[in-house]
Amino acid sequence: IEDDGRCVIYHFDREMLNKAQAMIENIIRDAKVGEIYEGKVTRIEKFGAFVELFPGTDGLLHVSKISYDRVEKPEDVLKLGDIVKVVVTEIDDKGRVNVSARDLLEKPEGWDEAQKAKKEAFEKRRNSEGGERRVFKKKD
């Protein structure tokens, strides 16, 4: 590794050079919002699944981002080792990566209207039960 950050590798076998280069690139690689990956499901939790985007970097695929259809439990749809096509939707200030498979699927016809109707029904039910809504803004 040179002082300017360059990494130089030498070998007589081109295949070994390519393999070493790929290993180094995976070590220094960063996920970026908007990039699409075919990742492997490495862990399943109640709230979603963790997908390995590339060695050393996992993204959380929340249960609500698996499909446009309602998914009760991630294990109903996914299993360990499955390869899932996902897009990076967010990287938070702690470096945690969130991904979505749903955003790569074609949106079902009428989906926006159905979501709006569900939200309105929820608001109406909450208001009729005497609920109170407070909105807070995080202070800088």
C-alpha positions in Angstrom: 0.0 0.0 0.0 1.5 3.3 -1.1 1.5 6.5 0.9 -1.1 8.0 -1.5 -3.5 5.1 -0.8 -2.8 3.1 -4.0 -2.5 -0.6 -3.5 -0.1 -2.5 -5.8 -0.3 -6.3 -6.1 2.1 -8.5 -8.0 1.8 -12.2 -9.1 2.7 -14.3 -12.1 -0.8 -15.8 -12.4 -3.4 -13.4 -13.8 -6.2 -15.4 -12.2 -4.7 -14.9 -8.7 -4.2 -11.2 -9.4 -7.8 -10.9 -10.3 -8.9 -12.8 -7.2 -6.7 -10.6 -5.0 -8.0 -7.4 -6.6 -11.6 -8.5 -6.1 -10.9 -9.3 -2.4 -9.3 -5.9 -1.8 -12.1 -4.1 -3.7 -14.7 -5.8 -1.5 -12.8 -4.7 1.7 -12.9 -1.0 0.7 -16.3 -1.0 -1.0 -19.2 1.0 0.3 -22.9 0.7 -0.4 -24.5 3.7 -1.9 -28.2 4.8 -1.9 -29.8 3.8 -5.2 -27.4 0.9 -6.0 -29.0 -2.4 -6.8 -27.6 -5.7 -5.5 -28.4 -9.4 -5.7 -27.8 -10.3 -2.1 -27.9 -13.5 0.0 -30.3 -13.7 3.0 -28.1 -14.3 6.0 -30.4 -13.9 8.9 -34.2 -13.7 9.4 -35.8 -11.8 12.3 -39.4 -11.0 13.2 -39.0 -7.5 11.7 -37.3 -8.5 8.5 -34.3 -10.1 7.0 -30.6 -9.2 6.7 -29.2 -9.5 3.2 -25.5 -9.6 2.4 -24.9 -7.1 -0.3 -21.2 -8.0 -0.6 -18.8 -9.4 1.9 -18.8 -7.4 5.1 -21.9 -5.4 4.3 -25.4 -6.4 5.2 -28.6 -4.5 4.6 -31.9 -4.7 6.5 -34.8 -5.7 4.4 -37.8 -4.7 6.6 -40.8 -6.9 6.4 -42.8 -4.0 4.9 -40.3 -3.6 2.0 -40.3 -7.3 0.9 -43.4 -7.0 -1.3 -46.5 -4.9 -2.1 -48.6 -7.7 -0.6 -48.8 -7.9 3.2 -46.2 -10.2 4.6 -46.9 -11.3 8.2 -43.6 -13.1 8.8 -40.4 -12.8 6.7 -39.9 -16.5 6.9 -43.2 -17.0 5.0 -41.5 -15.5 1.9 -37.7 -15.8 2.5 -35.4 -18.5 3.7 -31.7 -18.5 4.6 -29.5 -18.6 1.5 -32.1 -17.1 -0.8 -30.8 -14.6 -3.4 -32.8 -11.4 -3.4 -32.6 -8.4 -5.7 -32.7 -5.2 -3.5 -32.0 -1.5 -3.8 -30.3 0.5 -1.1 -32.9 3.0 0.1 -31.1 4.6 3.1 -27.8 4.6 5.0 -28.3 6.2 8.4 -25.9 8.2 10.4 -24.6 5.1 12.1 -23.8 3.4 8.8 -26.7 1.0 8.9 -28.0 0.1 5.4 -31.7 -0.3 4.6 -32.8 -2.0 1.5 -36.0 -2.7 -0.4 -37.1 -5.5 -2.7 -40.5 -4.0 -3.2 -39.1 -0.8 -4.8 -37.8 -3.0 -7.7 -41.2 -4.6 -8.3 -43.9 -3.2 -10.6 -46.4 -1.3 -8.5 -49.8 -3.1 -8.5 -52.6 -1.1 -10.2 -54.5 1.0 -7.6 -51.9 0.4 -4.9 -51.6 4.1 -4.1 -55.3 4.5 -3.7 -55.5 1.5 -1.5 -52.8 2.8 0.8 -54.5 6.2 1.0 -57.8 4.6 1.9 -56.2 2.5 4.6 -54.5 5.7 6.1 -57.8 7.6 6.0 -59.6 4.8 7.8 -56.9 4.6 10.4 -57.1 8.4 11.0 -60.9 8.3 11.2 -60.8 5.4 13.7 -58.2 7.1 15.8 -60.1 10.4 15.8 -63.4 8.8 16.7 -61.7 7.0 19.7 -60.7 10.4 21.1 -57.1 10.0 20.1 -54.8 13.0 20.1 -52.0 13.6 17.6 -48.8 15.5 18.4 -46.1 16.2 16.0 -42.5 16.8 17.3 -39.6 18.0 15.4 -36.1 17.0 16.3 -34.0 19.9 17.5 -30.6 20.3 15.9 
